[in-house]
Amino acid sequence: MHHRHSTVITCPVRFREDWLILDDVYKFFFEEDENWTSLGEVKIKDASGKAAGNIDYVLVTYDKRGRITNFASLEVQAVYVTGNIRDPFEAYMDNPTPAFEWTGGFNYPKPDYLSSSRKRLAPQLLSKGGIFNQWGKKQAVVLQTLLYDTLPPLTEVEESKATLAWFLYDLVPNENGTDLQLTLNRVVYTMFESALVQFTTFQAGDKADFVHILQSKLDEKLAGTNPATRI
């Protein structure tokens, strides 16, 4: 399909290309020349024994006897999409061409960055991320640069001080320009506590607008024009 804007990574599987993400985050998590592997969909519980969710990937190091010596958490977040996807897909299959476009179609699908970050990623950092942070273990989040750019600015630190790293990837045309290749754009190093506060804090809007809404509701209540506001 033809896209006018940067290709949005809407499926977590796309991040598994050659498992580049594991090799990249390993360098942040552990020392060189350690035996390591990744374990997928690992359940984690809080102090009460209640399930806090599944970790996408836990990277572990192990000794010669196969016993774990260290571990760290990796979460992968693709971009959610709103709108109708089935209709443009069926239209494309009826006429598969590189010049295909659906920009004029009804309910055109588009990326939903808010659901991807505040409604999905933030709760994961609060629950699972909070547990790993209390354990003193490093964490990494893999996401597309487009999604990261919609987040509030995070305070960056040196890699050696970081406890939470954001690995930003994009789909970049290969040398022949025939395929899109998963490519690491940059890594943002942060401290878990400060990043979580900045990430989950909504920027305040115009207070005057909110007071205007309150005044309108108060006027309605005092005038008795809206039965629902009389309580």
C-alpha positions as CSV (number, residue, x, y, z in Angstrom):
1,M,0.0,0.0,0.0
2,H,1.1,3.6,-0.6
3,H,1.4,5.8,2.5
4,R,1.7,9.5,2.5
5,H,3.2,9.7,6.0
6,S,5.8,7.6,7.9
7,T,4.7,4.0,8.2
8,V,3.1,3.4,11.6
9,I,4.0,0.2,13.4
10,T,0.6,-1.1,14.4
11,C,1.6,-4.7,15.2
12,P,4.0,-5.8,17.9
13,V,5.2,-8.7,15.7
14,R,6.8,-6.1,13.4
15,F,9.3,-5.4,16.2
16,R,10.5,-9.0,16.1
17,E,12.4,-8.5,12.8
18,D,15.7,-10.5,13.2
19,W,15.2,-10.0,17.0
20,L,17.2,-6.8,16.7
21,I,15.4,-5.3,19.8
22,L,16.8,-8.1,22.0
23,D,20.4,-7.5,21.0
24,D,20.0,-3.8,21.4
25,V,18.4,-3.8,24.9
26,Y,20.9,-6.5,26.1
27,K,23.7,-4.0,25.8
28,F,21.8,-1.7,28.2
29,F,20.8,-4.4,30.6
30,F,23.9,-6.5,31.1
31,E,27.7,-6.7,30.9
32,E,29.3,-8.0,27.8
33,D,30.1,-11.7,27.3
34,E,27.4,-13.1,29.6
35,N,25.2,-16.1,28.8
36,W,21.7,-14.7,28.3
37,T,18.4,-15.4,26.7
38,S,14.9,-14.0,26.6
39,L,11.7,-15.4,28.1
40,G,8.3,-14.3,26.7
41,E,5.0,-13.5,28.4
42,V,6.2,-13.9,32.0
43,K,3.5,-13.5,34.7
44,I,4.2,-11.2,37.6
45,K,2.4,-10.8,40.9
46,D,2.3,-8.1,43.6
47,A,2.9,-8.5,47.3
48,S,-0.6,-9.8,47.9
49,G,-0.2,-12.5,45.2
50,K,-2.6,-10.7,42.8
51,A,-1.6,-10.8,39.2
52,A,-0.1,-7.6,37.9
53,G,0.0,-8.7,34.3
54,N,2.5,-10.3,31.9
55,I,6.0,-9.0,31.0
56,D,6.4,-9.0,27.2
57,Y,10.0,-10.2,27.6
58,V,12.3,-10.8,30.5
59,L,15.9,-11.0,29.6
60,V,18.0,-13.2,31.9
61,T,21.6,-14.0,32.4
62,Y,22.7,-17.4,33.7
63,D,25.8,-19.2,34.9
64,K,27.4,-22.4,33.6
65,R,24.9,-24.4,35.6
66,G,22.0,-22.7,34.0
67,R,21.0,-20.7,37.1
68,I,19.8,-17.2,36.7
69,T,22.2,-14.5,37.8
70,N,20.3,-11.4,36.7
71,F,17.2,-10.3,34.9
72,A,15.5,-7.2,33.4
73,S,12.2,-6.2,31.8
74,L,11.3,-5.3,28.2
75,E,7.9,-4.0,27.1
76,V,7.0,-3.6,23.5
77,Q,4.3,-1.1,22.5
78,A,2.9,-0.8,19.0
79,V,0.5,1.9,17.9
80,Y,-3.2,1.2,18.2
81,V,-5.4,2.2,15.2
82,T,-8.9,3.6,15.2
83,G,-11.3,3.5,12.3
84,N,-12.3,0.7,9.9
85,I,-9.4,-1.5,8.7
86,R,-11.4,-4.3,7.0
87,D,-12.9,-2.1,4.3
88,P,-9.6,-0.7,3.0
89,F,-8.0,-4.1,3.2
90,E,-10.8,-5.7,1.1
91,A,-10.6,-2.8,-1.4
92,Y,-6.9,-3.3,-1.7
93,M,-7.3,-7.1,-2.2
94,D,-9.7,-6.4,-5.0
95,N,-7.2,-4.2,-6.7
96,P,-3.7,-4.8,-5.3
97,T,-1.5,-2.0,-6.6
98,P,1.4,0.1,-5.1
99,A,-0.6,3.2,-5.8
100,F,-3.5,2.2,-3.6
101,E,-4.9,4.9,-1.3
102,W,-7.9,4.9,1.0
103,T,-7.6,8.5,2.3
104,G,-11.1,9.3,1.0
105,G,-12.8,6.2,2.4
106,F,-15.3,6.2,5.2
107,N,-13.9,6.0,8.7
108,Y,-10.4,6.1,7.5
109,P,-8.0,4.2,9.9
110,K,-5.6,6.4,11.8
111,P,-3.1,5.9,14.6
112,D,-4.5,6.3,18.2
113,Y,-1.5,7.6,20.1
114,L,-3.5,8.4,23.3
115,S,-4.7,4.9,23.7
116,S,-1.3,3.5,22.9
117,S,0.5,5.6,25.6
118,R,-1.7,6.9,28.4
119,K,-4.3,4.1,28.3
120,R,-2.0,1.2,27.6
121,L,1.6,1.9,28.4
122,A,1.1,4.1,31.4
123,P,-0.8,1.4,33.5
124,Q,1.9,-1.1,32.6
125,L,4.6,1.1,33.9
126,L,2.6,1.8,37.1
127,S,2.0,-1.8,37.9
128,K,4.6,-4.1,36.4
129,G,7.2,-1.4,36.0
130,G,6.7,-0.3,39.7
131,I,7.5,-3.9,40.8
132,F,10.7,-4.2,38.8
133,N,11.8,-0.8,40.0
134,Q,11.3,-1.8,43.6
135,W,13.4,-4.9,42.9
136,G,16.2,-2.6,41.5
137,K,16.0,-4.1,38.0
138,K,16.5,-2.2,34.8
139,Q,13.7,-1.8,32.3
140,A,13.3,-0.9,28.7
141,V,10.4,0.1,26.5
142,V,10.5,-0.4,22.7
143,L,8.2,1.8,20.6
144,Q,8.2,3.8,17.4
145,T,9.6,7.3,17.3
146,L,6.2,8.6,16.2
147,L,4.6,7.4,19.4
148,Y,7.4,8.6,21.6
149,D,7.2,12.1,20.2
150,T,3.6,12.3,21.4
151,L,4.7,11.8,25.0
152,P,5.6,14.7,27.4
153,P,9.3,15.5,27.3
154,L,11.2,13.2,29.6
155,T,14.3,14.2,31.6
156,E,17.3,12.3,30.1
157,V,20.3,11.1,32.1
158,E,23.5,9.4,31.3
159,E,23.3,5.7,30.3
160,S,25.2,4.6,33.4
161,K,22.6,6.2,35.7
162,A,19.5,5.2,33.7
163,T,17.0,2.6,35.2
164,L,14.5,2.9,32.3
165,A,15.5,3.2,28.6
166,W,13.3,4.0,25.7
167,F,14.4,2.3,22.5
168,L,12.9,4.2,19.5
169,Y,12.6,2.3,16.2
170,D,11.3,3.2,12.7
171,L,10.7,1.4,9.4
172,V,13.3,2.6,7.0
173,P,13.6,1.7,3.3
174,N,16.5,-0.7,2.6
175,E,19.3,0.1,0.2
176,N,17.3,-1.0,-2.8
177,G,14.2,0.9,-1.6
178,T,12.1,-2.2,-2.1
179,D,11.4,-3.1,1.6
180,L,11.0,-1.4,4.9
181,Q,13.6,-2.4,7.5
182,L,13.3,-2.1,11.3
183,T,16.0,0.4,12.4
184,L,17.0,1.7,15.7
185,N,16.6,5.5,15.6
186,R,17.9,6.4,19.1
187,V,17.8,5.5,22.8
188,V,16.5,7.8,25.5
189,Y,17.9,7.1,28.9
190,T,15.8,8.1,32.0
191,M,15.3,7.4,35.7
192,F,12.1,5.3,36.3
193,E,10.6,7.5,39.0
194,S,11.0,10.9,37.2
195,A,10.0,9.4,33.8
196,L,6.8,7.9,35.3
197,V,5.7,11.2,36.9
198,Q,6.3,13.1,33.7
199,F,4.7,10.4,31.5
200,T,1.5,10.1,33.6
201,T,1.0,13.7,34.4
202,F,-1.5,15.5,32.1
203,Q,-0.5,19.0,31.1
204,A,-3.0,21.5,32.6
205,G,-5.3,23.2,30.1
206,D,-6.7,26.7,30.3
207,K,-8.1,27.3,33.8
208,A,-10.3,30.1,32.5
209,D,-12.1,27.7,30.1
210,F,-12.8,25.3,33.0
211,V,-14.2,28.2,35.2
212,H,-16.4,29.2,32.2
213,I,-17.8,25.7,32.2
214,L,-18.4,25.8,35.9
215,Q,-20.1,29.2,35.6
216,S,-22.4,28.0,32.9
217,K,-23.5,25.0,35.0
218,L,-23.9,27.2,38.1
219,D,-26.0,29.7,36.1
220,E,-28.3,26.8,34.9
221,K,-28.6,25.4,38.4
222,L,-29.5,28.8,39.9
223,A,-32.0,29.5,37.2
224,G,-33.5,26.0,37.5
225,T,-33.6,25.6,33.7
226,N,-31.9,22.1,33.8
227,P,-33.6,19.6,36.1
228,A,-30.5,17.4,36.1
229,T,-28.5,20.2,37.7
230,R,-30.8,21.0,40.7
231,I,-29.2,18.5,43.0
